[in-house]
Amino acid sequence: MYKRYTVLAIITARGGSKGLPGKNILNLNGKPLIAWTIEQVKQSALIDRLVISTDSKEIALISEKYGASVPELRPNYLATDEASSMDVLEYTIQKVESEKQIYDYIMLLEPTSPLRKKGDLDNIIKLAVDNQEKDGVISVGSIQLEHPMIAKKISADGTIMPYVEDTPVVYQRQQHNEALFPYGVGYLIKTSVFKMTHTIYTPQMIPYYIERWQNYEIDDIYDFKCVETIMQMEKEKI
């Protein structure tokens, strides 16, 4: 709780993964991947409750081993490739509120983004609560090499062309305005707003800027190895 505002953290962790099978429970520097996010939540002074949403019994058991609550396995229709995180959040909120527990904010946390600095989660909460005229906060990092204004696509006749058409030809991202990507360090939104909009990307979200080394999400083995190495380099900050 911060200034009387309560926060429910929800970690979404589906069992299936095509890019890196079983990634949420792979051993990352001595503990399962999901355990890093669970422990970061437990270090928070401002998060009131943590719930794990998963369809996997194995993920549930590991989560409980690290002190997280798994009230139930999510329904099959929320365990498919087509199911969105927004659907999972909505379902989880409904289950929690059916227990007569109401929270002012919900925080979506992705276990595939474990590169969180100490204090990140509480700083996100403080930023949101201290800006009550806004809907919430999303963590963002500056895009490096893959700036959208220099990205390319292949035309119908097989030639390379700008992905964003009708743009001036430049060769360095520094020649364009900064582009940001919502890396999964943390997404925080007012529960009432989410229930009305069914999205965490409303026009009234504000940024929480993360550092360059945090700009990674684990989707395949190459991401995993990068994060593994970064964690070892920045272990004093995590």
ZIFEN-V222713 format. One line per field, one symbol per residue. ss: DSSP state (H for helix, E for strand, C for the rest). psi: psi as a letter, one per 40 degrees, with the letter a starting at -180 (. if undefined). Layout:
ss = ???
psi = ???
This chain:
ss = CECCECEEEEEECCCCCCCCCCHHHCEECCEEHHHHHHHHHHCCCCCCEEEEECCCHHHHHHHHHCCCECCCCCCHHHCCCCCCHHHHHHHHHHHHHHCCCCCCEEEEEECCCCCCCCCHHHHHHHHHHCCCCCCEEEEEEECCCCCCCCCEEECCCCCEEECCCCCCCCCCHHHCCCCEECCCCCEEEEHHHHHHHCCCCCCCEEEEECCHHHCCCCCCHHHHHHHHHHHHHCCCCC
psi = ihfehihhhhhhgidihddghfdeeihhfeiiddddddddddeieehdihhhhiehdddddddddeeihgdihiideeeiddhidddddddddddddeefhhidiihhhheegeghiheddddddddddegdeidaihhiihhcdfhdeeiiihideeihihdhifiihiehdeeiihhihgifdhhhihdddddddfiegiefiiihhiideefihhdadddddddddddddfddd.
